[in-house]
Amino acid sequence: MDTSENYLASGSSEGRYRLLVEAIADYAIYLLDTDGTVVNWNLGAQRFKGYTAEEIVGQNFAKFYSEEERANGAPARNLARAATEGRFEEEGWRVRKDGTRFWASVVIDRIVEPEGKLVGFAKITRDLTERRARDEALRLSEEQFRLLVEGVTDYALYMLDTDGKVVSWNTGAERIKGYTEAEILGQHFSIFYAKEERHGGEPQRNLDIARTAGSVEREGWRVRKDGSTFYAHIVIDALYNEQKELIGFAKVTRDITRQRETQSQLEQAREALFQAQKMEAIGQLTGGVAHDFNNLLMAILGSLEIVQRRINVDPQISPFLDNAVQGAQRGAALTQRMLAFARRQELTIGPVDVPDTVRGMHDILEQSLGPSIFVATNFSPALPKAKTDQAQLESALLNLALNARDAMPGGGQIAIAAERRSAPPSGTPKPGDYVVLSVTDAGEGMDEATLSRATEPFFTTKGVGKGTGLGLSMVHGLAEQSGGAFMLTSALGKGTTAELWLPLAADQGVAAQAVANDRSAGAGERKRVLVVDDDFLVLLNTVTMAEELGHQVFEASSGTEALSILEQEGIDLLITDYSMPKMSGGQLAMQASERWPDLKILVATGYAEMPEEHKGRFERLGKPFSAAELEAAIERAN
């Protein structure tokens, strides 16, 4: 070892200094000899670079450079600069033992003896990877913000100094006000005000308010470079540095010359939100009430039906029982409409007799439309059935009738007609034969602009709170889902005609005969039936109906109790309510079908709230149901 190596190896005689350097963990501090060989190593160097002192002492410091830098001589060049200039400093990528890279701040200081002889170098390295990432993120953020401000064309975004002179300018400002950046920088922002406002001191007044309150917001006429005016919305914010000293103002200007149109759109959006919230609230309330009411009607209708079968016909009693049954059936029909409105009813597309449907709605139409409206009907003879959902069709017809009534505030006639028509080869709907249900009024009519938007969701010409704006869009949706179309024709002062084109239903004769054959094949077969319902009133009626159909019936009021009975008894058919606490009917049906694959299952529900995995696996029994409907469902489950 030569003299310089002895000098480096001996180091400082002060032990405390050595302990200090070796204990520093945030900096890699170590010595190199004149050739760049590592002479000593501290804790920070080990933490940054991954080498222990035993691994690295005696190795050349070029190991910390990338292959490219070693190839172009960077390590030796850096030492040469430190030897010549006394110090070398840079930031760059360095390589750890495991091959990963980190961004480093590197300082190399030359070490010389008192007589001036170079004996080595002191090297200090700090890992700045995180700081570099933060700096880069800040730089990118600032660049993105600059590009954002410069790229905005709908807003004039610029800064003023404390006196109100323009010091920055964006593309939006040039577009709105007409000045280029070169033309406007250094000019006082009062140039954008009308002469009267400048003389009245409005520009300075706005700056004073912003200086005092921190911000000022105004709307008013402003002047472009060419002398034309525009109606502007402006905001001026005071800007302060970290010492809370005012350094200028940020000014944002937007051209809102068409403010009325913009405000109108905003009001429409607010009204649409109001209608959506109202519909959501009503839907939730309606669905919940209708579901609970279904269970009550199930108990009432079932009990009345059982009583009718168990007593002899008595002219003093039977008419009142019939009247009660009819009233309960009307209530059941009402709940179906409520559930359809709340989107909780299972929609069933099938053959619908349109004239019979309209006649069946006579009472509700008469009550809803009021005494000033007369309804005239006209149906083609031998009209085929249409393919649609009857409950939704009733809801659609009621919507159309109410719209027709509202179009005739002084009263008048609404004509409801149905006929068979063929669609043309091109256009909407697609070619084919249809049942066309039409509702015509002699009311105010609509202009072309209103007519073009009539079926848009939430569009309404009625006052706030007087219409949902969803009626015609729901009718349109029903027509589309049924495979048909919805058409409106109208003119101001000539009334409106709404036409619901519904495809013809398939021939029901063969299907009806097949169902009849299936039912006759399964009729009379006595089964062991388990009925499950948490509502005692519904449970009692369902059990009684099943017993009167000749089946041996077991009953349970919960899913857990039902599983226990299934384990003990040989059950052929499980009839379960869907909406039950703890274990729902769907969960019970899933467990039962897995454990007893041959078990037939009926799920009773007033609406289709079962998850997708339950749909199609089990036969559905709609609530409320009669003994005949229960019998048909049992036969379908065979």
GIZILIN-V121963 format. One record per residue. N is the residue number from 1. RES is the residue in one letter. OMEGA is omega in whole degrees, -180 to 180 (999 if undefined). D_LAST is the distance of its C-alpha to the last C-alpha in whole Angstrom. Layout:
BEGIN
((N;RES;OMEGA;D_LAST) (N;RES;OMEGA;D_LAST))
END
This chain:
BEGIN
((1;M;-177;101) (2;D;-174;104) (3;T;-178;105) (4;S;180;102) (5;E;177;100) (6;N;-179;102) (7;Y;-179;102) (8;L;-177;98) (9;A;-179;97) (10;S;178;100) (11;G;180;98) (12;S;178;99) (13;S;-178;101) (14;E;-177;99) (15;G;-178;96) (16;R;178;94) (17;Y;179;94) (18;R;180;92) (19;L;180;90) (20;L;-178;89) (21;V;-177;89) (22;E;-177;86) (23;A;-178;84) (24;I;-177;83) (25;A;-177;80) (26;D;179;79) (27;Y;170;82) (28;A;-178;83) (29;I;-179;86) (30;Y;-177;88) (31;L;174;91) (32;L;172;92) (33;D;-174;95) (34;T;178;97) (35;D;-179;95) (36;G;178;92) (37;T;-178;91) (38;V;-177;89) (39;V;176;91) (40;N;-166;89) (41;W;179;86) (42;N;-176;84) (43;L;180;81) (44;G;178;80) (45;A;178;81) (46;Q;-178;79) (47;R;-178;76) (48;F;-167;76) (49;K;174;77) (50;G;-180;75) (51;Y;168;78) (52;T;179;80) (53;A;-179;83) (54;E;-177;84) (55;E;-168;82) (56;I;-179;83) (57;V;-176;87) (58;G;177;89) (59;Q;178;87) (60;N;-176;87) (61;F;177;86) (62;A;178;85) (63;K;-177;82) (64;F;-180;80) (65;Y;177;81) (66;S;-180;78) (67;E;-179;79) (68;E;-179;80) (69;E;177;82) (70;R;-178;84) (71;A;-179;84) (72;N;172;86) (73;G;-177;88) (74;A;-179;87) (75;P;-179;88) (76;A;-179;91) (77;R;179;92) (78;N;177;91) (79;L;-179;93) (80;A;179;96) (81;R;179;96) (82;A;-180;95) (83;A;-177;99) (84;T;-174;100) (85;E;180;99) (86;G;-177;99) (87;R;173;95) (88;F;-178;92) (89;E;177;89) (90;E;170;86) (91;E;-180;82) (92;G;-179;80) (93;W;174;77) (94;R;-172;77) (95;V;176;76) (96;R;179;74) (97;K;-176;74) (98;D;177;71) (99;G;179;71) (100;T;-177;70) (101;R;173;72) (102;F;-179;73) (103;W;-170;75) (104;A;167;79) (105;S;-173;82) (106;V;173;85) (107;V;176;88) (108;I;178;91) (109;D;178;94) (110;R;177;97) (111;I;-179;99) (112;V;175;103) (113;E;180;106) (114;P;-180;108) (115;E;174;111) (116;G;-179;108) (117;K;177;106) (118;L;-180;103) (119;V;180;101) (120;G;-177;97) (121;F;171;95) (122;A;-176;93) (123;K;179;89) (124;I;-178;87) (125;T;177;83) (126;R;179;80) (127;D;-180;77) (128;L;-176;76) (129;T;-178;72) (130;E;180;71) (131;R;179;74) (132;R;179;74) (133;A;178;70) (134;R;180;71) (135;D;-179;73) (136;E;178;72) (137;A;178;69) (138;L;180;71) (139;R;179;73) (140;L;180;70) (141;S;179;69) (142;E;180;72) (143;E;179;72) (144;Q;179;69) (145;F;179;70) (146;R;178;73) (147;L;179;71) (148;L;-178;69) (149;V;-178;71) (150;E;-176;73) (151;G;-180;70) (152;V;-179;69) (153;T;-179;70) (154;D;-180;69) (155;Y;170;71) (156;A;-179;74) (157;L;-180;75) (158;Y;-178;78) (159;M;175;81) (160;L;172;84) (161;D;-175;87) (162;T;178;88) (163;D;-180;90) (164;G;178;87) (165;K;-177;88) (166;V;-180;85) (167;V;174;85) (168;S;-171;82) (169;W;179;80) (170;N;-177;76) (171;T;179;75) (172;G;179;73) (173;A;179;77) (174;E;-178;78) (175;R;-175;76) (176;I;-172;76) (177;K;175;80) (178;G;-179;81) (179;Y;170;83) (180;T;-180;83) (181;E;-179;84) (182;A;-178;87) (183;E;-168;88) (184;I;-178;87) (185;L;-179;87) (186;G;178;90) (187;Q;178;90) (188;H;-174;89) (189;F;178;86) (190;S;178;87) (191;I;-179;88) (192;F;-177;84) (193;Y;174;85) (194;A;-176;87) (195;K;-179;90) (196;E;-179;90) (197;E;177;88) (198;R;179;90) (199;H;180;93) (200;G;177;91) (201;G;-177;90) (202;E;-180;87) (203;P;-179;86) (204;Q;179;88) (205;R;179;87) (206;N;177;83) (207;L;-180;85) (208;D;179;86) (209;I;179;83) (210;A;180;81) (211;R;-177;84) (212;T;-174;84) (213;A;-178;80) (214;G;-178;78) (215;S;174;77) (216;V;-179;77) (217;E;-177;75) (218;R;168;76) (219;E;-180;75) (220;G;-179;78) (221;W;177;79) (222;R;-171;81) (223;V;176;83) (224;R;179;82) (225;K;-177;85) (226;D;178;85) (227;G;177;86) (228;S;-178;83) (229;T;175;81) (230;F;-180;77) (231;Y;-170;75) (232;A;166;75) (233;H;-176;73) (234;I;173;75) (235;V;176;74) (236;I;179;77) (237;D;176;77) (238;A;-180;80) (239;L;-178;80) (240;Y;175;81) (241;N;-177;82) (242;E;179;82) (243;Q;179;85) (244;K;178;84) (245;E;179;86) (246;L;-179;85) (247;I;178;85) (248;G;-177;84) (249;F;171;81) (250;A;-176;78) (251;K;179;77) (252;V;-180;74) (253;T;176;74) (254;R;176;71) (255;D;179;72) (256;I;179;70) (257;T;178;72) (258;R;-175;68) (259;Q;-178;68) (260;R;179;66) (261;E;179;64) (262;T;-180;63) (263;Q;179;63) (264;S;178;61) (265;Q;179;58) (266;L;179;58) (267;E;178;58) (268;Q;179;55) (269;A;178;53) (270;R;-180;54) (271;E;178;52) (272;A;177;49) (273;L;178;49) (274;F;-179;49) (275;Q;-180;46) (276;A;179;44) (277;Q;179;45) (278;K;180;44) (279;M;180;41) (280;E;-180;40) (281;A;-180;41) (282;I;-180;39) (283;G;180;36) (284;Q;180;36) (285;L;-178;37) (286;T;-179;35) (287;G;-180;32) (288;G;-180;32) (289;V;-178;33) (290;A;179;30) (291;H;179;28) (292;D;180;30) (293;F;178;30) (294;N;179;26) (295;N;178;26) (296;L;179;29) (297;L;177;27) (298;M;179;24) (299;A;-178;26) (300;I;-178;28) (301;L;180;26) (302;G;-179;23) (303;S;179;26) (304;L;180;28) (305;E;179;25) (306;I;179;25) (307;V;180;28) (308;Q;-180;28) (309;R;-173;26) (310;R;179;28) (311;I;176;32) (312;N;179;33) (313;V;-179;34) (314;D;-178;38) (315;P;179;40) (316;Q;-175;41) (317;I;-172;38) (318;S;179;35) (319;P;-180;37) (320;F;175;37) (321;L;178;33) (322;D;180;32) (323;N;179;35) (324;A;179;33) (325;V;180;30) (326;Q;178;31) (327;G;179;33) (328;A;178;30) (329;Q;175;28) (330;R;177;31) (331;G;178;31) (332;A;178;27) (333;A;178;28) (334;L;180;31) (335;T;178;29) (336;Q;177;27) (337;R;179;30) (338;M;-180;32) (339;L;177;29) (340;A;177;29) (341;F;-178;33) (342;A;-180;32) (343;R;179;30) (344;R;179;27) (345;Q;176;25) (346;E;-177;22) (347;L;-179;23) (348;T;176;21) (349;I;-179;23) (350;G;180;22) (351;P;-178;24) (352;V;175;27) (353;D;-173;29) (354;V;178;32) (355;P;179;34) (356;D;179;32) (357;T;-180;31) (358;V;180;35) (359;R;180;36) (360;G;180;33) (361;M;-176;35) (362;H;-176;39) (363;D;-176;39) (364;I;176;39) (365;L;-179;41) (366;E;-180;43) (367;Q;-175;43) (368;S;-173;43) (369;L;177;46) (370;G;-173;49) (371;P;-177;51) (372;S;-178;53) (373;I;177;50) (374;F;-179;49) (375;V;176;46) (376;A;-179;46) (377;T;179;43) (378;N;-177;43) (379;F;177;40) (380;S;179;40) (381;P;178;39) (382;A;-179;35) (383;L;180;35) (384;P;179;31) (385;K;180;29) (386;A;178;29) (387;K;179;27) (388;T;175;27) (389;D;-172;26) (390;Q;-179;27) (391;A;179;28) (392;Q;178;30) (393;L;177;31) (394;E;178;33) (395;S;180;34) (396;A;180;36) (397;L;178;37) (398;L;177;38) (399;N;-179;40) (400;L;180;42) (401;A;179;43) (402;L;176;44) (403;N;179;46) (404;A;178;48) (405;R;-178;49) (406;D;178;51) (407;A;180;52) (408;M;-176;54) (409;P;179;56) (410;G;-179;58) (411;G;180;55) (412;G;-175;54) (413;Q;171;51) (414;I;-180;48) (415;A;177;46) (416;I;-177;42) (417;A;176;42) (418;A;180;39) (419;E;178;39) (420;R;179;38) (421;R;175;40) (422;S;178;41) (423;A;178;41) (424;P;-177;45) (425;P;-179;45) (426;S;179;46) (427;G;-178;45) (428;T;-1;42) (429;P;-180;40) (430;K;-176;39) (431;P;180;40) (432;G;179;37) (433;D;-175;36) (434;Y;164;35) (435;V;-177;35) (436;V;176;38) (437;L;-177;38) (438;S;175;42) (439;V;-175;44) (440;T;175;47) (441;D;178;50) (442;A;-173;54) (443;G;-172;55) (444;E;-177;57) (445;G;-178;55) (446;M;173;55) (447;D;-174;57) (448;E;-179;56) (449;A;180;56) (450;T;-179;54) (451;L;-178;52) (452;S;-178;51) (453;R;-170;50) (454;A;-177;48) (455;T;177;45) (456;E;176;46) (457;P;176;44) (458;F;177;46) (459;F;178;49) (460;T;176;50) (461;T;-179;53) (462;K;180;53) (463;G;180;54) (464;V;178;53) (465;G;-177;50) (466;K;179;50) (467;G;-179;47) (468;T;-174;45) (469;G;-179;46) (470;L;-175;42) (471;G;-177;41) (472;L;178;42) (473;S;176;40) (474;M;177;37) (475;V;178;37) (476;H;179;38) (477;G;178;35) (478;L;-180;33) (479;A;-179;34) (480;E;-179;34) (481;Q;179;31) (482;S;-179;30) (483;G;-179;32) (484;G;-178;35) (485;A;177;38) (486;F;-176;40) (487;M;178;44) (488;L;171;46) (489;T;-176;50) (490;S;174;53) (491;A;-179;56) (492;L;178;59) (493;G;-177;59) (494;K;176;57) (495;G;-176;54) (496;T;172;50) (497;T;177;47) (498;A;-178;44) (499;E;178;42) (500;L;-179;38) (501;W;-178;37) (502;L;-180;33) (503;P;178;32) (504;L;177;30) (505;A;178;27) (506;A;-179;25) (507;D;-176;25) (508;Q;-174;22) (509;G;-178;22) (510;V;-179;20) (511;A;-180;17) (512;A;180;17) (513;Q;179;17) (514;A;178;14) (515;V;-180;12) (516;A;179;14) (517;N;179;13) (518;D;-178;9) (519;R;-179;9) (520;S;180;12) (521;A;-178;10) (522;G;-175;7) (523;A;173;10) (524;G;-179;12) (525;E;-177;10) (526;R;-177;12) (527;K;171;10) (528;R;-170;13) (529;V;173;12) (530;L;179;15) (531;V;-178;16) (532;V;176;19) (533;D;-180;21) (534;D;178;25) (535;D;-174;26) (536;F;-178;27) (537;L;179;27) (538;V;-180;23) (539;L;-179;22) (540;L;-178;24) (541;N;-178;22) (542;T;178;18) (543;V;-179;19) (544;T;178;21) (545;M;-178;18) (546;A;178;15) (547;E;-180;18) (548;E;174;19) (549;L;174;15) (550;G;-178;16) (551;H;172;14) (552;Q;-169;16) (553;V;170;17) (554;F;-177;19) (555;E;178;20) (556;A;-178;22) (557;S;178;24) (558;S;179;24) (559;G;-180;22) (560;T;179;25) (561;E;-180;24) (562;A;179;20) (563;L;178;21) (564;S;179;23) (565;I;179;21) (566;L;179;18) (567;E;-174;21) (568;Q;-174;22) (569;E;175;19) (570;G;-174;16) (571;I;177;13) (572;D;-173;10) (573;L;176;9) (574;L;174;12) (575;I;-176;13) (576;T;170;16) (577;D;-179;19) (578;Y;-173;20) (579;S;177;24) (580;M;180;25) (581;P;178;28) (582;K;177;29) (583;M;-179;25) (584;S;177;23) (585;G;177;19) (586;G;178;19) (587;Q;177;21) (588;L;-179;19) (589;A;180;16) (590;M;-180;18) (591;Q;-178;19) (592;A;-179;16) (593;S;178;15) (594;E;-177;18) (595;R;-180;18) (596;W;-173;15) (597;P;-178;13) (598;D;-178;10) (599;L;175;10) (600;K;-173;7) (601;I;171;9) (602;L;176;10) (603;V;-178;14) (604;A;-180;16) (605;T;177;19) (606;G;178;22) (607;Y;-173;23) (608;A;178;22) (609;E;179;24) (610;M;176;22) (611;P;-176;23) (612;E;-176;23) (613;E;179;21) (614;H;-175;18) (615;K;178;18) (616;G;-180;15) (617;R;-176;13) (618;F;177;11) (619;E;-179;10) (620;R;176;13) (621;L;-176;14) (622;G;176;17) (623;K;-11;20) (624;P;-178;21) (625;F;178;19) (626;S;178;19) (627;A;179;17) (628;A;179;16) (629;E;176;15) (630;L;180;13) (631;E;179;11) (632;A;180;10) (633;A;178;9) (634;I;179;7) (635;E;178;5) (636;R;-178;5) (637;A;-179;4) (638;N;999;0))
END
